[in-house]
């Protein structure tokens, strides 16, 4: 499989220009990019990180390996799976869809935080609001985790189905090759018989 390749030497705003342009094509405005272009080891793999900030306040953390392939993609605080790791346009379309679908929930969370900030009048109310906020955020994180688990399970099923289909194709091709090989051997034997008959 061919993998989507980033410019690992310039894993910064300049090197990610194609990625930023693709997000623009998906009507997502990247307002800034944070990237120190310094390699770090994670899980024994050399990686680099870049954080893309969108106009709606969301941030996307792209992490690539030294080979230029995707190591991890994180939207705000949540790791998101990417199916199309071998095609830049399809990968960005997939990621952009998740950024857009999460925008409303993200804005609602920001509004709730802003309202909580305005409603705090004394120490007691602060403590109560803070506790409620923590519970609400914990529940939101739980929902995000459940959603990620469900998505991961669906992705696994999809990949298993694709693998099974490829294995079936491979078995068919192998069978055809075996048949062709047997037919070739039979023809060679016939030719030898005809030669001997002469």
C-alpha positions as CSV (number, residue, x, y, z in Angstrom):
1,X,0.0,0.0,0.0
2,X,1.2,3.5,-0.8
3,X,1.0,5.8,2.2
4,X,0.3,9.5,2.4
5,X,3.7,11.2,2.8
6,X,4.4,14.4,4.7
7,X,7.6,16.4,4.3
8,X,9.2,15.3,7.6
9,X,12.1,17.6,7.1
10,X,9.8,20.6,7.0
11,X,6.9,19.5,9.3
12,X,5.8,23.1,9.8
13,X,3.5,25.7,8.2
14,X,5.6,25.8,5.0
15,X,5.8,22.0,4.7
16,X,2.1,21.5,5.4
17,X,0.9,24.1,2.8
18,X,-0.8,21.3,0.7
19,X,-2.6,20.1,3.8
20,X,-3.7,23.6,4.7
21,X,-4.9,24.3,1.1
22,X,-6.9,21.0,1.1
23,X,-8.7,22.2,4.3
24,X,-9.4,25.5,2.6
25,X,-10.9,23.5,-0.3
26,X,-13.2,21.9,2.3
27,X,-14.3,25.4,3.5
28,X,-12.3,25.1,6.7
29,X,-10.0,28.1,7.5
30,X,-6.7,27.3,9.2
31,X,-5.9,30.5,11.2
32,X,-2.5,29.4,12.5
33,X,0.0,26.5,12.7
34,X,2.1,25.6,15.7
35,X,5.1,23.4,14.9
36,X,8.6,23.4,16.3
37,X,9.8,20.9,13.6
38,X,11.6,19.0,16.3
39,X,11.6,15.2,16.3
40,X,10.5,13.3,19.4
41,X,10.2,9.7,20.2
42,X,6.8,8.2,21.0
43,X,6.3,4.5,21.5
44,X,9.8,3.9,20.2
45,X,9.0,5.8,16.9
46,X,10.5,9.1,15.8
47,X,7.7,11.6,15.2
48,X,7.0,15.3,14.7
49,X,3.8,17.2,15.7
50,X,2.0,20.2,14.2
51,X,-1.1,21.9,15.6
52,X,-3.5,23.5,13.2
53,X,-6.0,26.0,14.6
54,X,-9.3,26.5,12.9
55,X,-11.4,29.7,12.8
56,X,-14.1,28.1,15.0
57,X,-11.6,27.6,17.8
58,X,-11.0,23.9,17.3
59,X,-7.5,22.5,17.0
60,X,-6.1,19.5,15.1
61,X,-2.9,17.9,16.1
62,X,-1.2,16.0,13.2
63,X,1.6,13.6,14.1
64,X,3.8,12.1,11.5
65,X,6.6,9.4,11.4
66,X,10.1,9.9,10.0
67,X,8.8,8.1,6.9
68,X,6.2,10.8,6.4
69,X,3.2,8.7,7.2
70,X,0.4,9.5,9.6
71,X,1.2,8.4,13.2
72,X,-1.8,10.0,15.0
73,X,-4.5,12.6,14.4
74,X,-6.1,14.3,17.4
75,X,-9.1,16.6,17.2
76,X,-9.1,18.9,20.3
77,X,-8.5,16.2,23.0
78,X,-9.8,13.2,21.1
79,X,-7.8,10.8,18.9
80,X,-9.6,10.2,15.7
81,X,-9.1,7.3,13.3
82,X,-8.2,7.9,9.7
83,X,-9.1,5.4,7.0
84,X,-7.6,6.9,3.9
85,X,-3.9,7.1,4.9
86,X,-2.8,6.7,1.3
87,X,-4.5,9.7,-0.3
88,X,-4.1,13.3,0.8
89,X,-7.4,14.6,-0.6
90,X,-9.5,11.7,0.8
91,X,-7.7,11.9,4.2
92,X,-8.3,15.6,4.5
93,X,-11.9,15.2,3.3
94,X,-12.4,12.5,6.0
95,X,-10.8,14.7,8.8
96,X,-12.6,17.8,7.6
97,X,-15.9,16.0,7.9
98,X,-15.1,15.2,11.6
99,X,-14.0,18.7,12.3
100,X,-17.3,20.1,10.8
101,X,-19.5,17.6,12.6
102,X,-17.8,18.4,15.9
103,X,-18.0,22.2,15.5
104,X,-21.5,22.6,16.9
105,X,-20.8,20.5,20.0
106,X,-17.5,22.4,20.5
107,X,-19.3,25.7,20.3
108,X,-21.9,24.6,22.7
109,X,-19.2,23.6,25.2
110,X,-17.5,27.0,24.8
111,X,-20.8,28.8,25.4
112,X,-21.6,26.7,28.5
113,X,-18.2,27.6,29.9
114,X,-18.7,31.2,29.2
115,X,-22.2,31.1,30.9
116,X,-20.7,29.4,33.9
117,X,-18.0,32.1,34.1
118,X,-20.7,34.9,34.1
119,X,-22.9,33.2,36.6
120,X,-20.3,32.8,39.3
121,X,-21.1,35.3,42.1
122,X,-19.6,33.9,45.3
123,X,-17.3,31.1,46.5
124,X,-20.2,28.7,47.2
125,X,-21.7,29.1,43.7
126,X,-18.3,28.8,42.2
127,X,-17.7,25.5,43.9
128,X,-21.2,24.2,42.8
129,X,-20.8,25.4,39.3
130,X,-17.3,24.0,39.1
131,X,-18.5,20.6,40.3
132,X,-21.4,20.6,37.8
133,X,-19.0,21.6,35.1
134,X,-16.6,18.8,35.9
135,X,-19.5,16.3,35.8
136,X,-20.7,17.7,32.5
137,X,-17.2,17.7,31.0
138,X,-16.6,14.2,32.3
139,X,-19.9,13.0,30.7
140,X,-18.9,14.7,27.5
141,X,-15.5,13.0,27.6
142,X,-17.3,9.7,28.3
143,X,-19.6,10.2,25.2
144,X,-16.5,11.1,23.1
145,X,-14.7,7.9,24.3
146,X,-17.8,5.7,23.6
147,X,-18.1,7.3,20.2
148,X,-14.4,6.7,19.5
149,X,-14.7,3.1,20.6
150,X,-17.7,2.5,18.4
151,X,-16.0,4.2,15.4
152,X,-12.9,2.0,16.0
153,X,-15.0,-1.1,16.1
154,X,-16.7,-0.1,12.9
155,X,-13.3,0.6,11.3
156,X,-12.1,-2.8,12.5
157,X,-15.1,-4.6,10.9
158,X,-14.6,-2.6,7.7
159,X,-10.8,-3.5,7.6
160,X,-11.5,-7.2,8.3
161,X,-14.1,-7.3,5.5
162,X,-11.6,-5.7,3.1
163,X,-8.9,-8.1,4.2
164,X,-11.3,-11.1,3.8
165,X,-12.2,-9.9,0.3
166,X,-8.5,-9.4,-0.7
167,X,-7.7,-12.9,0.7
168,X,-10.6,-14.4,-1.4
169,X,-9.2,-12.6,-4.5
170,X,-5.7,-13.9,-3.8
171,X,-7.1,-17.4,-3.4
172,X,-8.9,-17.2,-6.7
173,X,-5.8,-15.8,-8.5
174,X,-3.7,-18.6,-7.0
175,X,-6.2,-21.2,-8.1
176,X,-6.2,-19.8,-11.6
177,X,-2.4,-19.8,-11.7
178,X,-2.3,-23.4,-10.5
179,X,-4.8,-24.4,-13.2
180,X,-2.9,-22.5,-15.9
181,X,0.4,-24.2,-14.7
182,X,-1.2,-27.6,-14.9
183,X,-2.6,-26.9,-18.4
184,X,0.9,-25.8,-19.5
185,X,2.5,-29.0,-18.1
186,X,-0.2,-31.1,-19.9
187,X,0.5,-29.2,-23.2
188,X,4.2,-29.7,-22.8
189,X,3.7,-33.4,-22.2
190,X,1.4,-33.6,-25.4
191,X,4.1,-31.8,-27.4
192,X,6.7,-34.3,-26.2
193,X,4.5,-37.3,-27.1
194,X,4.0,-35.8,-30.6
195,X,7.7,-35.4,-31.0
196,X,8.3,-39.0,-30.0
197,X,5.6,-40.2,-32.4
198,X,7.5,-38.6,-35.3
